[in-house]
């Protein structure tokens, strides 16, 4: 039953925008995530990004890729991801951030992550989360 519910939910999300993944509320497919973040095509519509791959992946994402995703609440990267171009920002409204083996030395938060309630950065290269006191 769980698989059927998941498939039904994914079909509903796909029909939010058949041709433009950046206008969907949730992204989970590598092809869609890579296209949206590489070309900086994210929008306010995106609320969740979940990337779960069995092997490492090198992503040439735009460093400002998350800048337009103001409503992003959930970001989960559950595999080793290399970011040769780096990352300059994360949405300030992010509530859940799970990023296993994060290659960054610090979070590119810019201003604040005031709404963050769950942070899981196991096996990451993080040396400090942000500058100053939070």
C-alpha positions as CSV (number, residue, x, y, z in Angstrom):
1,X,0.0,0.0,0.0
2,X,2.9,2.4,0.8
3,X,4.3,2.1,-2.7
4,X,0.9,2.9,-4.2
5,X,0.5,6.0,-2.1
6,X,4.0,7.2,-3.0
7,X,3.3,6.6,-6.7
8,X,0.0,8.4,-6.5
9,X,1.7,11.4,-4.7
10,X,4.4,11.6,-7.3
11,X,1.9,11.5,-10.1
12,X,0.1,14.4,-8.5
13,X,3.3,16.4,-8.2
14,X,4.3,15.7,-11.8
15,X,1.0,17.1,-13.0
16,X,1.6,20.4,-11.2
17,X,3.9,21.2,-14.1
18,X,4.6,18.5,-16.7
19,X,7.3,20.4,-18.6
20,X,8.9,22.6,-16.0
21,X,10.3,20.8,-12.9
22,X,11.2,24.1,-11.3
23,X,7.5,24.8,-10.9
24,X,6.8,21.6,-8.9
25,X,6.3,21.6,-5.2
26,X,8.6,18.6,-4.6
27,X,11.7,17.3,-6.4
28,X,13.2,13.8,-5.9
29,X,14.4,12.7,-9.4
30,X,18.1,13.4,-10.1
31,X,17.4,14.4,-13.7
32,X,14.9,17.1,-12.5
33,X,16.9,18.3,-9.6
34,X,20.1,18.6,-11.7
35,X,18.3,20.4,-14.4
36,X,16.6,22.9,-12.0
37,X,19.7,23.6,-9.9
38,X,22.2,23.6,-12.8
39,X,20.2,26.2,-14.7
40,X,19.0,28.1,-11.6
41,X,15.3,27.4,-12.6
42,X,14.0,27.0,-9.0
43,X,10.9,28.9,-8.0
44,X,8.8,29.8,-5.0
45,X,6.7,26.7,-5.8
46,X,9.4,24.3,-4.6
47,X,8.9,23.2,-1.0
48,X,11.0,20.0,-0.8
49,X,14.1,18.6,-2.5
50,X,15.1,15.0,-1.6
51,X,18.1,13.5,-3.4
52,X,18.9,9.8,-2.6
53,X,21.3,8.1,-4.9
54,X,23.2,4.8,-4.4
55,X,26.6,6.3,-5.4
56,X,28.5,9.6,-5.4
57,X,27.5,12.3,-7.9
58,X,29.3,15.4,-9.1
59,X,26.9,18.3,-9.5
60,X,27.8,21.4,-11.5
61,X,24.9,23.4,-9.9
62,X,24.7,27.1,-10.1
63,X,26.1,28.5,-6.7
64,X,22.9,30.6,-6.4
65,X,20.7,27.7,-7.3
66,X,18.6,27.9,-4.1
67,X,18.2,31.7,-4.1
68,X,14.8,31.6,-5.9
69,X,13.4,28.8,-3.7
70,X,12.1,31.0,-0.9
71,X,9.5,28.5,0.2
72,X,11.9,25.5,0.4
73,X,11.2,23.9,3.8
74,X,12.9,20.5,3.4
75,X,16.3,19.7,1.8
76,X,17.7,16.2,2.1
77,X,20.8,15.0,0.3
78,X,21.3,11.5,1.3
79,X,24.4,10.5,-0.7
80,X,27.9,11.8,-1.4
81,X,27.5,14.9,-3.5
82,X,30.4,16.9,-4.9
83,X,29.9,20.6,-5.6
84,X,32.9,21.9,-7.6
85,X,31.3,25.3,-8.0
86,X,30.4,25.6,-4.4
87,X,27.1,26.9,-2.9
88,X,26.5,30.6,-2.0
89,X,23.0,30.4,-0.3
90,X,20.3,28.4,1.3
91,X,16.7,29.6,1.8
92,X,16.2,31.3,5.2
93,X,12.9,29.5,5.6
94,X,14.4,26.1,5.6
95,X,13.0,23.9,8.4
96,X,14.8,20.6,7.8
97,X,18.3,20.2,6.5
98,X,19.7,16.7,6.2
99,X,22.9,16.5,4.2
100,X,25.0,13.4,4.7
101,X,28.7,13.7,3.7
102,X,28.3,17.4,2.9
103,X,31.5,18.6,1.1
104,X,31.2,22.2,2.4
105,X,33.3,23.6,5.3
106,X,30.5,25.9,6.4
107,X,26.8,26.5,5.6
108,X,26.2,29.2,3.0
109,X,23.4,30.8,5.0
110,X,24.0,34.4,4.1
111,X,21.6,36.0,6.6
112,X,19.9,33.4,8.9
113,X,18.2,30.1,9.2
114,X,15.7,31.3,11.7
115,X,13.1,28.5,11.1
116,X,15.6,25.6,11.1
117,X,14.3,22.9,13.5
118,X,16.1,19.8,12.3
119,X,19.8,19.7,11.3
120,X,21.6,16.5,10.4
121,X,25.0,16.8,8.8
122,X,26.5,13.4,9.7
123,X,29.9,12.5,8.1
124,X,30.2,16.0,6.6
125,X,33.2,18.2,6.2
126,X,31.6,21.1,8.1
127,X,34.1,22.9,10.4
128,X,31.6,25.6,11.5
129,X,27.9,26.1,10.7
130,X,27.9,29.9,10.5
131,X,29.7,32.9,11.7
132,X,28.6,34.7,14.9
133,X,25.9,33.6,17.4
134,X,22.6,32.0,16.4
